[in-house]
Structure formats: structure tokens, C-alpha cells
Amino acid sequence: MCGRYSATAYKKELMVRFKCQIADQDFSTRYNIAPMQQAPVIINNGSAIFKSMQWGLVPSWAKEAALGSKMINARAETLNQKPSFRKSFERRRCLVPADGFYEWKRVGENKIKIPMRIVLKNRGAFAFAGLWDTWQKPDGNELQTFTIITTQPNELMDPIHNRMPVILHEKDEDKWLDPDFKDTLKLSDLLAPYSADEMEAYEVLPLVNSPRNDSPGCLKPVERIRELFDPA
């Protein structure tokens, strides 16, 4: 699964990287984005724009918004089978900008969970494949939400977790966003594990365990911090 990620690029960097405008909110840098929080996604409503949405998909037909807490991820293998995702897969796809994500690796006999940060080796921004939907609140207002698609782990992720988020190749982002492209079989081909050779993972502090912590400290490698206190 993918239950936490970071998006630390500034507004201008995001606009250049993804070649689109920011529609409403002035997005701030985020170091520890958690489910049910607002985060920027990119959708195509005639042109590609950034929108702020809540992480945790609430389908338009849902009876209550609380369902979103159970829908932070969607499995790539079953998108065409699940009523919660099928229509969004065909018509409402989005990019979820990020520059890293977190996963907790179980180690030792006691299965202690070690927080790991996974990034591209070039440390650049990238996009998860996502889906979005709009739900009408009882007061008549709309709630827009999204989910991140996951797939099988690559060689880097396999020792850490049995799932990983789908990172799209930059050349495929326009096709993923195109609302007129509805061939879900061809779209499914884009949902493969990203190359392990282009990624790396490192241990971070337990600071990231709490969603209340959203600071640069969440990104710092544990080894670098240890060196500061024990230079020998």
C-alpha cells in the first residue's frame, strides 16, 4: 500500500515539471502527507490543472464520506472489477505529484517496524497514478477526493513491503490524464512497477510515524543524523 508520502517542490517547480496551472490553492511544501488530508492532484478538465482534494476516495454513490478512510489505495489488478473504481478508471484519472513516499519495514524477531523513505535516485518530482471522484455532501456542497493506485513491488520494494504505488513514466502522464482515452486495457499496461534501478530507499526517524509531524525532519536519513552525534 501507500499510506504516506511527501511533495516538497515549490509552486513554480510544480508548474514547470507538470506543464499546467494551479487552479485555486497556493500549495505549500509537504513532508508527510497522510490519508484524509488535503493534497494537490492534477486533473484534465479540458486542460491540465492542479486541484486540492482529500486523500481517500469517496465514490459519488457512497452513503457517507467516512468510506474514504478505507479507499486511500486502489489495486491496479482489480480496477476494472471494483464498482468503487471502475468508472473513475475510465473517466476520472489524475496525477498525484510527489517526490518520495514512506513505508514501514518489519525487521528482527520482534518484527519492529522501521520507517523507510523511497525516492528516485535523481531526487526529482514524479507522479503517482491516481483516480478521483466527486461526492455531494448533505449540505449540497461537493467533496472531491482521490486514491493512489498500487501494484506489485519491484526488487527494491519487495524486502520492504508487498505493494508499492504506481509511479508513471513522464512520457505516459498525458495519456493517463486524457479524458478521451478510455481504453482501460491499454491504460492497465501503464500500471507496472517502476524500475528499481532508478529508485533508492533509506531509513528515516520515527518522527514520520505521526501525521501531526510535517517538517523537513521527516526526510532526513537516520545514518546522517547518527554521524552528527557520533562522528567517530
C-alpha positions as CSV (number, residue, x, y, z in Angstrom):
1,M,0.0,0.0,0.0
2,C,1.0,3.7,0.1
3,G,-0.1,5.4,3.3
4,R,2.2,8.4,3.5
5,Y,4.2,10.5,1.0
6,S,5.9,13.8,0.5
7,A,5.6,16.6,-2.1
8,T,8.2,19.3,-1.2
9,A,8.6,21.1,-4.6
10,Y,7.6,24.7,-4.7
11,K,4.7,26.0,-6.7
12,K,6.8,27.2,-9.6
13,E,8.7,24.0,-9.8
14,L,5.4,22.0,-10.0
15,M,4.0,24.2,-12.7
16,V,7.2,23.7,-14.8
17,R,7.5,20.0,-14.2
18,F,3.9,19.2,-15.0
19,K,3.3,22.0,-17.5
20,C,0.0,23.1,-16.0
21,Q,-1.5,25.9,-13.9
22,I,-2.5,25.8,-10.3
23,A,-6.3,26.5,-10.3
24,D,-7.1,27.5,-6.7
25,Q,-5.0,26.9,-3.7
26,D,-1.4,28.1,-3.2
27,F,0.1,24.8,-2.3
28,S,2.8,24.6,0.4
29,T,5.6,22.1,0.7
30,R,4.5,18.9,2.4
31,Y,6.8,16.5,4.1
32,N,4.4,13.9,5.5
33,I,1.0,13.8,3.7
34,A,-1.4,11.4,5.4
35,P,-4.8,9.9,4.4
36,M,-7.9,12.1,4.8
37,Q,-5.7,15.3,4.4
38,Q,-5.9,17.7,1.5
39,A,-3.2,17.4,-1.1
40,P,-2.6,18.6,-4.7
41,V,-3.6,16.4,-7.7
42,I,-3.6,17.2,-11.4
43,I,-6.8,16.5,-13.4
44,N,-7.8,17.3,-17.0
45,N,-11.0,19.2,-17.5
46,G,-10.2,20.4,-21.0
47,S,-6.7,21.4,-19.8
48,A,-4.5,20.1,-17.1
49,I,-4.8,21.9,-13.8
50,F,-3.9,21.4,-10.2
51,K,-6.7,20.9,-7.7
52,S,-6.7,20.3,-3.9
53,M,-8.5,17.1,-3.0
54,Q,-8.9,14.9,0.1
55,W,-6.9,11.7,0.1
56,G,-9.3,8.8,0.4
57,L,-11.7,8.2,-2.5
58,V,-15.4,8.7,-1.7
59,P,-17.4,7.4,-4.7
60,S,-20.3,9.5,-5.9
61,W,-22.8,6.9,-4.8
62,A,-21.4,6.4,-1.3
63,K,-23.8,7.0,1.6
64,E,-21.2,8.7,3.8
65,A,-17.8,10.4,3.5
66,A,-16.2,8.1,6.1
67,L,-15.8,5.5,3.4
68,G,-12.8,7.5,2.1
69,S,-10.6,6.3,5.0
70,K,-10.8,2.8,3.6
71,M,-10.1,3.8,0.0
72,I,-6.7,5.5,0.1
73,N,-5.3,2.9,-2.3
74,A,-6.7,1.0,-5.3
75,R,-5.2,-2.2,-6.5
76,A,-4.1,-2.0,-10.2
77,E,-5.1,-5.6,-10.8
78,T,-8.8,-5.1,-9.9
79,L,-9.6,-1.6,-11.1
80,N,-12.0,-2.9,-13.8
81,Q,-13.7,-5.2,-11.3
82,K,-14.4,-2.9,-8.4
83,P,-17.5,-0.6,-8.6
84,S,-15.7,1.9,-6.4
85,F,-13.0,2.4,-9.0
86,R,-14.3,1.2,-12.4
87,K,-15.9,4.5,-13.6
88,S,-13.1,6.6,-12.3
89,F,-10.6,4.4,-14.1
90,E,-12.3,5.0,-17.3
91,R,-13.2,8.7,-16.9
92,R,-11.6,10.4,-13.9
93,R,-7.9,9.7,-13.7
94,C,-5.4,12.1,-12.0
95,L,-1.7,12.6,-11.3
96,V,-0.6,12.8,-7.7
97,P,2.6,14.8,-7.5
98,A,5.2,13.6,-5.1
99,D,9.0,13.3,-4.5
100,G,9.0,10.4,-2.2
101,F,6.9,8.0,-0.2
102,Y,7.2,6.2,3.1
103,E,6.8,2.5,4.0
104,W,7.4,0.6,7.2
105,K,9.8,-2.4,7.0
106,R,9.5,-5.2,9.6
107,V,12.9,-6.3,10.9
108,G,14.1,-8.7,13.6
109,E,12.4,-11.4,15.5
110,N,10.1,-8.9,17.1
111,K,9.1,-7.5,13.7
112,I,9.9,-4.0,14.7
113,K,8.7,-1.5,12.1
114,I,11.4,0.8,10.6
115,P,10.2,3.8,8.6
116,M,11.8,4.0,5.2
117,R,11.6,6.7,2.6
118,I,11.7,5.7,-1.1
119,V,12.7,8.3,-3.7
120,L,14.0,8.4,-7.3
121,K,17.8,8.5,-7.5
122,N,17.7,11.8,-9.2
123,R,15.6,13.2,-6.3
124,G,13.2,14.7,-8.9
125,A,9.4,15.1,-8.6
126,F,7.2,12.4,-10.1
127,A,3.6,11.4,-10.3
128,F,1.6,8.5,-8.8
129,A,-1.2,7.2,-10.9
130,G,-4.5,8.2,-9.2
131,L,-8.2,8.2,-9.6
132,W,-10.7,10.9,-8.3
133,D,-14.4,11.4,-7.8
134,T,-16.9,14.0,-6.5
135,W,-19.3,13.3,-3.7
136,Q,-22.2,15.5,-2.7
137,K,-22.4,16.4,1.0
138,P,-25.7,16.5,2.8
139,D,-25.5,20.3,2.8
140,G,-25.2,20.3,-1.0
141,N,-21.5,21.2,-1.2
142,E,-19.1,18.9,-3.1
143,L,-16.2,16.9,-1.7
144,Q,-13.5,15.9,-4.2
145,T,-11.4,13.0,-3.3
146,F,-8.6,10.8,-4.8
147,T,-6.9,7.5,-4.3
148,I,-3.4,6.2,-5.2
149,I,-3.1,3.1,-7.4
150,T,-0.8,0.4,-6.1
151,T,0.9,-2.6,-7.9
152,Q,3.3,-5.4,-7.2
153,P,6.7,-4.4,-5.6
154,N,9.9,-4.2,-7.7
155,E,13.2,-5.6,-6.4
156,L,13.9,-2.6,-4.2
157,M,10.4,-2.6,-2.6
158,D,10.0,-6.4,-2.2
159,P,12.0,-6.7,1.1
160,I,10.2,-3.6,2.5
161,H,6.5,-4.2,1.5
162,N,4.4,-6.4,-0.7
163,R,2.8,-3.5,-2.6
164,M,4.1,-0.2,-4.0
165,P,2.4,2.9,-5.5
166,V,2.3,3.1,-9.3
167,I,4.8,5.8,-10.5
168,L,4.1,6.8,-14.0
169,H,6.8,7.5,-16.5
170,E,6.8,11.1,-17.6
171,K,6.1,10.2,-21.2
172,D,2.8,8.4,-20.1
173,E,1.4,11.2,-18.0
174,D,-0.5,12.9,-20.8
175,K,-2.1,9.7,-21.8
176,W,-3.1,8.9,-18.2
177,L,-4.8,12.3,-17.9
178,D,-6.5,12.3,-21.3
179,P,-10.3,12.0,-20.5
180,D,-11.0,11.0,-24.1
181,F,-8.7,7.9,-23.8
182,K,-10.9,5.2,-22.4
183,D,-9.2,2.0,-23.4
184,T,-8.6,0.6,-19.9
185,L,-6.8,-2.4,-21.2
186,K,-4.1,-0.2,-22.6
187,L,-4.1,2.0,-19.6
188,S,-3.5,-1.0,-17.4
189,D,-0.2,-1.5,-19.2
190,L,1.0,1.7,-17.6
191,L,0.4,0.4,-14.1
192,A,3.6,-1.7,-13.9
193,P,6.2,-1.4,-11.1
194,Y,8.7,1.4,-11.6
195,S,12.3,0.3,-12.4
196,A,14.2,-0.5,-9.2
197,D,17.4,0.7,-10.8
198,E,16.0,4.3,-10.8
199,M,15.0,4.2,-7.1
200,E,16.6,4.1,-3.7
201,A,15.4,3.7,-0.1
202,Y,16.8,4.9,3.2
203,E,15.8,4.7,6.8
204,V,14.2,7.9,8.4
205,L,13.4,8.8,12.0
206,P,10.1,7.6,13.7
207,L,9.1,11.3,13.5
208,V,7.3,10.4,10.4
209,N,5.1,7.9,12.2
210,S,2.7,10.6,13.4
211,P,0.8,12.6,10.7
212,R,1.0,15.6,13.0
213,N,4.7,15.8,12.1
214,D,5.0,17.6,8.8
215,S,8.5,19.1,8.8
216,P,11.8,18.7,6.9
217,G,13.0,16.3,9.7
218,C,10.8,13.6,8.2
219,L,13.1,13.4,5.2
220,K,16.4,13.2,6.9
221,P,18.3,9.9,6.7
222,V,19.0,8.2,10.0
223,E,22.6,7.5,9.2
224,R,23.3,11.2,8.6
225,I,21.8,12.1,11.9
226,R,23.8,9.4,13.7
227,E,27.0,10.8,12.2
228,L,26.3,14.2,13.7
229,F,26.1,12.7,17.2
230,D,28.8,10.1,16.7
231,P,31.3,11.4,14.1
232,A,33.8,8.7,15.0
